[in-house]
Amino acid sequence: MRTTNLFVLATTLMSAWLLPSYAATGRTPTATAAEPARITVLYDAFGKDATMTKDWGYAALVEINGKRILFDTGDDPAIFAKNVKARAIDLTKLDFVVLSHRHGDHVGGFSYLHSVNPKVKIYAPKDGFGGIFGSDLPNKFYRKDESLPAEMRYYNGAPPEIIRLGTGFPGANIQLIDKTTEVVAGITLIATVSDATGTKELKELSLAVDTPDGIVLVVGCSHPGIETIVAEAAKINPHIHFIAGGFHLVATEDTAIEKAATSLHDTYKVDYIAPGHCTGEPTFAAMQRMFGDRYLYAGLGTTLGVGAVPRVESDRSAALNEDDLRGYRMLLASSDDSEGSSPEADRLAQVQSR
């Protein structure tokens, strides 16, 4: 009898716990509920989650429009693996991966990804001759001299029409992107090229998702300029709802930071921003002043809900208050099931320990 009562009470209490969780994420507890739109930061150099390791680099899991997308892989495979496990992310269940650009702090964790999901589709920028993601060129790229003997000519004077060069990621299922491309309905990879000193000609991909609320934009390092990338995203939909990722203003002077903040706020009228990675500490402060409560903290381990009203999603365990836990303890203590603890009691004990 007590076991039956335990099950009924456990079910009631668990329902009371789950309903606030659904309310916090905008979901309803039905089989037909829409999947949440959210971004979870898996790699960065600042954050609050003590179970994760901070390091310079960027990676995020983007769950949106029914797709699970890994955006970049951070700098160190061991740290990336630890952070992924800390957030209980299953990398075998990805629709595709985006590697924003060739810098190590965005692709260094790739070996861990490849070890657990070697066949996943990966989109990367087409860097041209010698690109680390692989490249191919028509044989017309070099001048030929037919007066030379065959042994002095490339391929004995009969080169293949397309010369394919290797990749730093052998065996990976990489598709190179050379221009802005809609890869699935409503999800576009924006291809831009840096013109900045030190990264001139570097190609970078940004992820733009067209939602009913406007464009959700995820950027890696914004080497071509955050304003340039946003301008391209606005061609898809002029309503820019949310931007997350690195703005690459980490060493920029205050005047340029203010210009960028003003442009995002006044010119492009961005609804919400959640900058991270190489955005820079002075830029965090400037953007927070500019956007106020529409600036979202996006440190390591943070999950950002990116629906109609973006927010930092709280841990579900926060819905369990002390009264709940006290009730669980009393329930467990009063159970005298002679055959040992029931499965329901075991589940309650697990909840209590969280």
VOPAGU-2260 file (C-alpha; in pm, 1 decimal, decimal comma):
REM VOPAGU-2260
SITE   aa  ch    i         X         Y         Z
SITE  MET   A    0       0,0       0,0       0,0
SITE  ARG   A    1     275,2     241,0      91,3
SITE  THR   A    2     453,9     160,2    -233,9
SITE  THR   A    3     138,0     252,2    -425,9
SITE  ASN   A    4     102,1     574,7    -228,9
SITE  LEU   A    5     468,2     645,7    -289,5
SITE  PHE   A    6     419,2     607,5    -663,9
SITE  VAL   A    7     115,5     839,0    -669,6
SITE  LEU   A    8     285,8    1104,5    -461,6
SITE  ALA   A    9     608,2    1073,5    -660,0
SITE  THR   A   10     416,9    1116,8    -985,3
SITE  THR   A   11     240,8    1424,4    -849,9
SITE  LEU   A   12     560,9    1581,4    -724,7
SITE  MET   A   13     751,2    1505,8   -1042,7
SITE  SER   A   14     469,4    1663,0   -1244,4
SITE  ALA   A   15     490,1    1971,8   -1025,5
SITE  TRP   A   16     862,6    1983,0   -1097,6
SITE  LEU   A   17     830,8    1934,8   -1472,6
SITE  LEU   A   18     553,8    2187,9   -1535,9
SITE  PRO   A   19     761,0    2493,5   -1430,1
SITE  SER   A   20    1042,4    2357,9   -1645,8
SITE  TYR   A   21     814,4    2344,3   -1949,5
SITE  ALA   A   22     683,4    2690,8   -1870,0
SITE  ALA   A   23    1039,0    2829,1   -1844,6
SITE  THR   A   24    1125,8    2701,2   -2190,0
SITE  GLY   A   25     796,9    2789,5   -2357,1
SITE  ARG   A   26     716,3    2423,1   -2413,1
SITE  THR   A   27     398,3    2238,2   -2326,0
SITE  PRO   A   28     409,4    1876,8   -2206,7
SITE  THR   A   29     251,5    1724,5   -2516,2
SITE  ALA   A   30     382,9    1489,5   -2781,0
SITE  THR   A   31     324,5    1753,9   -3048,0
SITE  ALA   A   32     511,0    2038,0   -2874,3
SITE  ALA   A   33     753,8    2227,7   -3092,0
SITE  GLU   A   34    1121,2    2173,0   -3025,7
SITE  PRO   A   35    1285,3    2460,2   -2833,9
SITE  ALA   A   36    1507,2    2709,0   -3013,5
SITE  ARG   A   37    1825,6    2743,1   -2809,6
SITE  ILE   A   38    2200,5    2787,1   -2819,1
SITE  THR   A   39    2432,4    2623,1   -2565,0
SITE  VAL   A   40    2785,6    2762,0   -2530,6
SITE  LEU   A   41    3031,3    2470,7   -2511,9
SITE  TYR   A   42    3363,3    2651,5   -2536,7
SITE  ASP   A   43    3472,7    2997,4   -2422,4
SITE  ALA   A   44    3717,0    3171,4   -2190,1
SITE  PHE   A   45    3459,6    3310,4   -1944,6
SITE  GLY   A   46    3163,8    3157,5   -1766,1
SITE  LYS   A   47    3006,3    3044,7   -1438,6
SITE  ASP   A   48    2979,4    2666,0   -1477,8
SITE  ALA   A   49    3237,2    2508,6   -1247,2
SITE  THR   A   50    3200,2    2168,2   -1416,7
SITE  MET   A   51    3339,8    2306,8   -1743,1
SITE  THR   A   52    3689,0    2425,5   -1833,6
SITE  LYS   A   53    3739,0    2777,6   -1964,1
SITE  ASP   A   54    3977,3    2817,0   -2256,2
SITE  TRP   A   55    4025,9    3054,3   -2547,6
SITE  GLY   A   56    3807,4    2944,2   -2837,0
SITE  TYR   A   57    3445,5    2897,7   -2933,7
SITE  ALA   A   58    3192,5    2621,6   -2985,3
SITE  ALA   A   59    2815,6    2613,9   -2949,7
SITE  LEU   A   60    2530,3    2370,2   -3001,6
SITE  VAL   A   61    2249,1    2535,1   -3196,3
SITE  GLU   A   62    1909,1    2364,9   -3173,1
SITE  ILE   A   63    1666,5    2545,8   -3399,4
SITE  ASN   A   64    1410,9    2487,2   -3675,8
SITE  GLY   A   65    1412,5    2118,2   -3583,8
SITE  LYS   A   66    1789,1    2087,1   -3643,5
SITE  ARG   A   67    2083,7    2017,7   -3413,0
SITE  ILE   A   68    2390,3    2203,2   -3540,1
SITE  LEU   A   69    2737,7    2212,3   -3387,6
SITE  PHE   A   70    2900,0    2546,7   -3461,0
SITE  ASP   A   71    3281,8    2521,9   -3424,7
SITE  THR   A   72    3474,0    2289,4   -3192,9
SITE  GLY   A   73    3689,3    2509,9   -2970,2
SITE  ASP   A   74    4065,9    2490,6   -2936,0
SITE  ASP   A   75    4159,0    2177,1   -2740,3
SITE  PRO   A   76    3999,1    1834,4   -2802,7
SITE  ALA   A   77    4032,7    1722,3   -2439,9
SITE  ILE   A   78    3870,3    2038,8   -2307,0
SITE  PHE   A   79    3602,3    2024,8   -2575,1
SITE  ALA   A   80    3526,6    1663,0   -2480,8
SITE  LYS   A   81    3505,0    1749,3   -2110,6
SITE  ASN   A   82    3271,0    2042,7   -2172,3
SITE  VAL   A   83    3046,6    1843,3   -2404,7
SITE  LYS   A   84    3015,0    1567,3   -2145,2
SITE  ALA   A   85    2952,2    1817,7   -1865,4
SITE  ARG   A   86    2648,6    1943,1   -2054,9
SITE  ALA   A   87    2542,7    1587,2   -2153,4
SITE  ILE   A   88    2549,8    1673,3   -2523,8
SITE  ASP   A   89    2523,0    1374,9   -2760,6
SITE  LEU   A   90    2742,8    1458,4   -3060,3
SITE  THR   A   91    2626,4    1145,3   -3242,3
SITE  LYS   A   92    2291,9    1318,5   -3292,6
SITE  LEU   A   93    2380,6    1614,6   -3511,5
SITE  ASP   A   94    2225,7    1719,3   -3838,9
SITE  PHE   A   95    2545,4    1892,5   -3946,0
SITE  VAL   A   96    2849,0    2086,7   -3827,8
SITE  VAL   A   97    2973,8    2432,3   -3927,1
SITE  LEU   A   98    3342,3    2519,9   -3901,2
SITE  SER   A   99    3339,4    2896,9   -3928,5
SITE  HIS   A  100    3702,5    2949,8   -4032,8
SITE  ARG   A  101    4046,1    2794,5   -4024,3
SITE  HIS   A  102    4183,0    2933,2   -3696,1
SITE  GLY   A  103    4284,4    2673,8   -3437,2
SITE  ASP   A  104    4066,9    2810,9   -3157,8
SITE  HIS   A  105    3761,9    2719,5   -3366,5
SITE  VAL   A  106    3869,2    2387,4   -3518,6
SITE  GLY   A  107    4119,5    2247,9   -3265,2
SITE  GLY   A  108    3861,9    2024,2   -3096,5
SITE  PHE   A  109    3767,3    1858,8   -3424,2
SITE  SER   A  110    3947,4    1531,1   -3352,3
SITE  TYR   A  111    3710,9    1458,9   -3063,0
SITE  LEU   A  112    3405,7    1529,8   -3276,9
SITE  HIS   A  113    3540,7    1306,2   -3552,9
SITE  SER   A  114    3612,9    1024,0   -3306,2
SITE  VAL   A  115    3248,6    1008,5   -3193,0
SITE  ASN   A  116    3073,2    1103,6   -3518,0
SITE  PRO   A  117    3305,3    1036,9   -3814,1
SITE  LYS   A  118    3036,0    1058,2   -4084,8
SITE  VAL   A  119    2861,9    1380,4   -3985,7
SITE  LYS   A  120    2822,6    1640,3   -4263,9
SITE  ILE   A  121    3059,2    1932,9   -4209,6
SITE  TYR   A  122    3037,6    2269,4   -4381,9
SITE  ALA   A  123    3355,0    2476,1   -4401,9
SITE  PRO   A  124    3467,8    2776,9   -4605,1
SITE  LYS   A  125    3643,0    2714,8   -4933,6
SITE  ASP   A  126    3977,0    2879,2   -4872,5
SITE  GLY   A  127    4122,9    2828,3   -5218,4
SITE  PHE   A  128    4470,0    2694,1   -5291,7
SITE  GLY   A  129    4609,1    2502,7   -4995,0
SITE  GLY   A  130    4309,3    2550,5   -4766,1
SITE  ILE   A  131    4319,9    2328,8   -4457,4
SITE  PHE   A  132    3965,7    2208,7   -4523,1
SITE  GLY   A  133    4075,4    2081,9   -4863,3
SITE  SER   A  134    4067,7    2252,7   -5201,3
SITE  ASP   A  135    4046,9    2191,0   -5571,5
SITE  LEU   A  136    4165,4    2399,3   -5863,3
SITE  PRO   A  137    4135,2    2375,4   -6240,8
SITE  ASN   A  138    4469,4    2288,8   -6399,8
SITE  LYS   A  139    4452,3    2622,1   -6581,3
SITE  PHE   A  140    4568,5    2794,6   -6262,8
SITE  TYR   A  141    4934,4    2752,7   -6368,3
SITE  ARG   A  142    5111,3    2852,1   -6686,6
SITE  LYS   A  143    5238,0    2573,7   -6910,0
SITE  ASP   A  144    5540,9    2544,8   -7135,0
SITE  GLU   A  145    5502,4    2276,8   -7400,5
SITE  SER   A  146    5865,7    2317,2   -7514,0
SITE  LEU   A  147    5984,8    2132,2   -7202,1
SITE  PRO   A  148    6041,3    1756,0   -7204,8
SITE  ALA   A  149    5769,1    1553,4   -7029,3
SITE  GLU   A  150    5987,8    1477,1   -6727,1
SITE  MET   A  151    6015,4    1851,8   -6655,4
SITE  ARG   A  152    5644,9    1914,7   -6677,5
SITE  TYR   A  153    5380,9    1874,6   -6409,7
SITE  TYR   A  154    5201,3    1541,4   -6451,1
SITE  ASN   A  155    5421,9    1476,3   -6757,9
SITE  GLY   A  156    5231,5    1751,9   -6935,7
SITE  ALA   A  157    4891,6    1582,9   -6894,5
SITE  PRO   A  158    4745,6    1716,3   -6568,1
SITE  PRO   A  159    4393,5    1622,8   -6452,2
SITE  GLU   A  160    4129,6    1882,5   -6526,8
SITE  ILE   A  161    4081,5    1938,5   -6153,5
SITE  ILE   A  162    4376,0    1922,7   -5914,0
SITE  ARG   A  163    4254,2    1822,4   -5569,4
SITE  LEU   A  164    4456,5    1907,8   -5259,9
SITE  GLY   A  165    4435,1    1735,8   -4923,8
SITE  THR   A  166    4274,7    1842,7   -4598,1
SITE  GLY   A  167    4389,5    1876,5   -4241,5
SITE  PHE   A  168    4091,2    1656,3   -4151,4
SITE  PRO   A  169    4138,2    1332,8   -4347,1
SITE  GLY   A  170    3832,0    1112,0   -4366,0
SITE  ALA   A  171    3593,1    1390,0   -4267,3
SITE  ASN   A  172    3274,3    1446,8   -4466,1
SITE  ILE   A  173    3347,5    1810,5   -4553,4
SITE  GLN   A  174    3151,1    2018,8   -4801,8
SITE  LEU   A  175    3321,8    2344,4   -4894,0
SITE  ILE   A  176    3114,7    2662,3   -4915,3
SITE  ASP   A  177    3236,2    2938,6   -5146,6
SITE  LYS   A  178    2935,8    3171,6   -5143,7
SITE  THR   A  179    2634,2    3238,3   -4925,0
SITE  THR   A  180    2425,2    2921,3   -4943,2
SITE  GLU   A  181    2093,5    2804,7   -4798,4
SITE  VAL   A  182    2189,2    2453,8   -4685,5
SITE  VAL   A  183    1840,5    2353,4   -4565,7
SITE  ALA   A  184    1513,7    2544,4   -4574,2
SITE  GLY   A  185    1547,0    2856,3   -4362,6
SITE  ILE   A  186    1910,2    2792,1   -4263,5
SITE  THR   A  187    2178,8    2981,4   -4454,6
SITE  LEU   A  188    2556,3    2987,1   -4430,4
SITE  ILE   A  189    2676,4    3340,9   -4493,3
SITE  ALA   A  190    3018,0    3346,7   -4662,3
SITE  THR   A  191    3224,0    3661,8   -4612,1
SITE  VAL   A  192    3591,1    3751,4   -4659,4
SITE  SER   A  193    3808,8    3953,8   -4424,3
SITE  ASP   A  194    3978,2    4267,6   -4548,0
SITE  ALA   A  195    4145,4    4342,5   -4214,4
SITE  THR   A  196    4520,9    4358,4   -4165,9
SITE  GLY   A  197    4648,6    4023,2   -4044,0
SITE  THR   A  198    4349,1    3824,1   -4170,3
SITE  LYS   A  199    4317,6    3961,4   -4522,9
SITE  GLU   A  200    4146,3    3711,4   -4756,0
SITE  LEU   A  201    4041,8    3486,9   -4466,0
SITE  LYS   A  202    3702,8    3334,0   -4546,9
SITE  GLU   A  203    3447,1    3287,8   -4272,1
SITE  LEU   A  204    3104,7    3125,3   -4245,9
SITE  SER   A  205    2827,3    3252,8   -4020,3
SITE  LEU   A  206    2500,8    3072,8   -3947,4
SITE  ALA   A  207    2177,5    3261,2   -4022,3
SITE  VAL   A  208    1843,3    3101,8   -3934,8
SITE  ASP   A  209    1525,6    3265,8   -4060,8
SITE  THR   A  210    1259,9    3223,8   -3789,8
SITE  PRO   A  211     911,8    3370,4   -3743,1
SITE  ASP   A  212    1073,2    3618,9   -3503,2
SITE  GLY   A  213    1348,4    3724,3   -3744,3
SITE  ILE   A  214    1706,3    3616,7   -3814,3
SITE  VAL   A  215    1897,1    3426,5   -3546,8
SITE  LEU   A  216    2264,1    3479,3   -3632,8
SITE  VAL   A  217    2559,3    3282,5   -3491,2
SITE  VAL   A  218    2905,9    3417,1   -3568,8
SITE  GLY   A  219    3246,5    3264,1   -3501,0
SITE  CYS   A  220    3501,6    3545,4   -3494,8
SITE  SER   A  221    3355,5    3803,8   -3734,5
SITE  HIS   A  222    3692,8    3867,9   -3896,5
SITE  PRO   A  223    3518,5    4025,3   -4198,7
SITE  GLY   A  224    3344,8    4262,6   -3953,1
SITE  ILE   A  225    3028,6    4208,8   -3750,3
SITE  GLU   A  226    2854,0    4489,0   -3938,7
SITE  THR   A  227    2945,7    4331,3   -4273,4
SITE  ILE   A  228    2804,8    3995,7   -4163,9
SITE  VAL   A  229    2484,5    4150,6   -4028,2
SITE  ALA   A  230    2439,0    4342,7   -4355,0
SITE  GLU   A  231    2452,6    4012,0   -4543,3
SITE  ALA   A  232    2208,2    3851,3   -4300,2
SITE  ALA   A  233    1970,1    4144,0   -4349,6
SITE  LYS   A  234    1947,5    4052,8   -4718,9
SITE  ILE   A  235    1774,0    3731,1   -4610,2
SITE  ASN   A  236    1544,9    3909,3   -4366,5
SITE  PRO   A  237    1595,9    4271,0   -4253,6
SITE  HIS   A  238    1464,0    4183,7   -3908,3
SITE  ILE   A  239    1769,5    4068,5   -3710,2
SITE  HIS   A  240    1626,9    3912,0   -3396,9
SITE  PHE   A  241    1931,4    3770,6   -3217,0
SITE  ILE   A  242    2310,0    3757,7   -3253,6
SITE  ALA   A  243    2545,2    3528,4   -3060,5
SITE  GLY   A  244    2918,1    3457,2   -3087,0
SITE  GLY   A  245    3243,0    3646,1   -3131,3
SITE  PHE   A  246    3244,8    4002,4   -3265,8
SITE  HIS   A  247    3627,2    4030,3   -3291,7
SITE  LEU   A  248    3660,0    4363,4   -3113,8
SITE  VAL   A  249    3888,9    4226,8   -2844,9
SITE  ALA   A  250    4169,2    4479,0   -2908,1
SITE  THR   A  251    3964,3    4753,6   -3073,5
SITE  GLU   A  252    3966,6    5117,9   -2964,7
SITE  ASP   A  253    3664,8    5259,8   -2785,7
SITE  THR   A  254    3554,1    5476,4   -3077,7
SITE  ALA   A  255    3529,9    5175,6   -3309,5
SITE  ILE   A  256    3350,4    4974,5   -3040,5
SITE  GLU   A  257    3091,9    5249,6   -2995,5
SITE  LYS   A  258    3045,9    5269,9   -3372,3
SITE  ALA   A  259    2977,2    4896,0   -3393,3
SITE  ALA   A  260    2739,3    4901,3   -3095,7
SITE  THR   A  261    2550,0    5199,1   -3237,9
SITE  SER   A  262    2529,8    5037,9   -3580,6
SITE  LEU   A  263    2384,4    4713,5   -3443,9
SITE  HIS   A  264    2139,4    4899,3   -3223,2
SITE  ASP   A  265    2033,3    5194,0   -3441,2
SITE  THR   A  266    2105,0    5097,8   -3802,4
SITE  TYR   A  267    2021,9    4727,8   -3801,5
SITE  LYS   A  268    1786,3    4749,2   -3502,6
SITE  VAL   A  269    1896,7    4413,0   -3364,7
SITE  ASP   A  270    1650,4    4288,1   -3102,6
SITE  TYR   A  271    1887,3    4094,5   -2875,0
SITE  ILE   A  272    2258,1    4015,9   -2857,3
SITE  ALA   A  273    2462,2    3758,9   -2665,0
SITE  PRO   A  274    2829,4    3828,3   -2746,5
SITE  GLY   A  275    3110,0    3595,7   -2645,2
SITE  HIS   A  276    3460,6    3476,3   -2731,0
SITE  CYS   A  277    3666,7    3745,6   -2907,6
SITE  THR   A  278    3413,0    4024,8   -2861,3
SITE  GLY   A  279    3635,4    4178,8   -2592,5
SITE  GLU   A  280    3573,8    4294,5   -2235,4
SITE  PRO   A  281    3533,8    4667,0   -2319,0
SITE  THR   A  282    3290,4    4563,4   -2593,3
SITE  PHE   A  283    3088,4    4352,3   -2348,7
SITE  ALA   A  284    3050,7    4664,5   -2135,4
SITE  ALA   A  285    2965,5    4892,2   -2429,0
SITE  MET   A  286    2711,3    4650,8   -2575,7
SITE  GLN   A  287    2550,0    4601,2   -2235,7
SITE  ARG   A  288    2510,7    4977,6   -2196,8
SITE  MET   A  289    2367,4    5006,7   -2547,0
SITE  PHE   A  290    2123,8    4713,2   -2533,6
SITE  GLY   A  291    2032,3    4711,2   -2164,4
SITE  ASP   A  292    1808,1    4417,1   -2076,7
SITE  ARG   A  293    1827,6    4299,7   -2438,6
SITE  TYR   A  294    2192,1    4204,4   -2376,5
SITE  LEU   A  295    2212,5    3838,5   -2268,6
SITE  TYR   A  296    2501,0    3686,9   -2077,6
SITE  ALA   A  297    2654,6    3406,5   -2284,7
SITE  GLY   A  298    2941,3    3258,5   -2085,0
SITE  LEU   A  299    3063,1    2900,2   -2102,2
SITE  GLY   A  300    2785,3    2653,9   -2020,9
SITE  THR   A  301    2503,6    2903,4   -2074,7
SITE  THR   A  302    2193,6    2793,0   -2264,0
SITE  LEU   A  303    2016,5    3074,3   -2444,7
SITE  GLY   A  304    1652,8    3043,6   -2542,4
SITE  VAL   A  305    1618,2    3224,9   -2874,7
SITE  GLY   A  306    1242,4    3228,4   -2925,8
SITE  ALA   A  307    1020,3    3535,8   -2939,5
SITE  VAL   A  308    1168,3    3669,1   -2614,5
SITE  PRO   A  309    1528,2    3539,8   -2586,6
SITE  ARG   A  310    1650,2    3466,3   -2236,6
SITE  VAL   A  311    1914,3    3284,4   -2039,6
SITE  GLU   A  312    1747,9    2955,5   -1952,2
SITE  SER   A  313    1781,4    2847,7   -1588,5
SITE  ASP   A  314    1883,7    2500,6   -1476,2
SITE  ARG   A  315    1575,2    2279,4   -1445,4
SITE  SER   A  316    1685,0    2180,0   -1096,9
SITE  ALA   A  317    1608,8    2535,4    -984,0
SITE  ALA   A  318    1240,2    2440,3   -1007,4
SITE  LEU   A  319    1294,5    2201,8    -713,6
SITE  ASN   A  320    1257,1    2407,6    -397,7
SITE  GLU   A  321    1350,9    2306,2     -45,4
SITE  ASP   A  322     991,6    2207,1      38,5
SITE  ASP   A  323     997,4    1959,6    -251,7
SITE  LEU   A  324    1323,2    1809,3    -129,8
SITE  ARG   A  325    1198,7    1789,1     228,2
SITE  GLY   A  326     891,4    1601,3     108,1
SITE  TYR   A  327    1107,6    1361,8     -91,7
SITE  ARG   A  328    1323,7    1289,9     212,9
SITE  MET   A  329    1019,7    1219,2     431,5
SITE  LEU   A  330     871,9     994,7     163,2
SITE  LEU   A  331    1189,3     793,4     130,0
SITE  ALA   A  332    1236,9     764,6     506,1
SITE  SER   A  333     880,6     638,6     560,9
SITE  SER   A  334     903,7     366,5     297,0
SITE  ASP   A  335     939,7      22,3     456,3
SITE  ASP   A  336     903,2    -189,1     143,6
SITE  SER   A  337    1044,8    -522,5     259,0
SITE  GLU   A  338    1180,0    -597,6     -87,5
SITE  GLY   A  339    1395,3    -286,7     -93,4
SITE  SER   A  340    1343,2      52,2    -243,9
SITE  SER   A  341    1097,0      88,1    -529,2
SITE  PRO   A  342    1196,5     219,0    -874,4
SITE  GLU   A  343     994,6     531,0    -795,2
SITE  ALA   A  344    1190,5     586,5    -475,6
SITE  ASP   A  345    1515,5     534,3    -661,8
SITE  ARG   A  346    1418,7     801,0    -914,2
SITE  LEU   A  347    1326,8    1039,2    -634,6
SITE  ALA   A  348    1662,3     977,6    -470,3
SITE  GLN   A  349    1834,8    1066,7    -795,3
SITE  VAL   A  350    1634,1    1389,0    -821,0
SITE  GLN   A  351    1716,5    1472,3    -459,5
SITE  SER   A  352    2088,4    1434,8    -522,7
SITE  ARG   A  353    2095,0    1682,4    -814,2
